[in-house]
Amino acid sequence: RRICLGEALARMELFLFIAGMFQRFKFEPEDKSSELPTLKEVFGGTLVPQPFKLRFVDRKV
């Protein structure tokens, strides 16, 4: 099987990007009164999570 030489680098970069987002921001529901979504999936050809809007709040570091 042939593989992309940059795949491992791309995975590491993606991990660092996501880790940086968690380090810099807090993730909150867009509407404070809304409940967190259930983990029940929606079937529509494939299983997908229910839509949910988030707000990124800058951490005071």
C-alpha positions as CSV (number, residue, x, y, z in Angstrom):
1,R,0.0,0.0,0.0
2,R,1.3,3.4,-0.9
3,I,1.0,6.2,1.6
4,C,1.4,9.9,1.6
5,L,4.7,11.0,3.1
6,G,3.2,14.1,4.6
7,E,0.3,12.3,6.4
8,A,2.1,12.0,9.7
9,L,3.1,15.6,9.6
10,A,-0.5,16.7,8.8
11,R,-1.8,14.7,11.7
12,M,0.7,16.3,14.1
13,E,-0.1,19.7,12.8
14,L,-3.9,19.1,13.2
15,F,-3.3,17.9,16.8
16,L,-1.3,21.0,17.6
17,F,-3.9,23.3,16.1
18,I,-6.8,21.7,18.1
19,A,-4.7,21.6,21.3
20,G,-4.0,25.3,20.8
21,M,-7.7,26.1,20.4
22,F,-8.5,24.3,23.6
23,Q,-5.7,26.1,25.4
24,R,-6.7,29.6,24.2
25,F,-10.5,29.4,24.2
26,K,-13.4,28.2,26.3
27,F,-16.2,26.6,24.4
28,E,-19.7,27.5,25.6
29,P,-23.2,27.1,24.2
30,E,-24.2,30.1,22.1
31,D,-27.3,30.6,24.2
32,K,-26.6,30.3,27.9
33,S,-30.1,29.0,28.6
34,S,-29.8,26.2,26.1
35,E,-29.1,22.7,27.3
36,L,-26.2,20.7,26.1
37,P,-27.1,18.4,23.1
38,T,-27.9,14.8,23.6
39,L,-25.5,12.2,22.1
40,K,-28.4,10.7,20.1
41,E,-27.5,10.7,16.4
42,V,-29.7,11.8,13.5
43,F,-30.0,9.3,10.6
44,G,-30.0,10.8,7.1
45,G,-28.0,8.3,5.0
46,T,-25.2,8.5,7.5
47,L,-25.3,9.0,11.3
48,V,-24.4,12.6,12.3
49,P,-24.6,14.4,15.6
50,Q,-27.4,16.9,16.2
51,P,-26.5,20.5,15.3
52,F,-25.3,22.6,18.2
53,K,-23.9,26.2,18.1
54,L,-20.9,27.1,20.2
55,R,-19.3,30.3,21.2
56,F,-15.5,30.6,21.6
57,V,-14.6,32.8,24.6
58,D,-11.0,34.0,24.9
59,R,-9.4,32.7,28.1
60,K,-7.8,35.4,30.4
61,V,-4.3,33.9,30.6
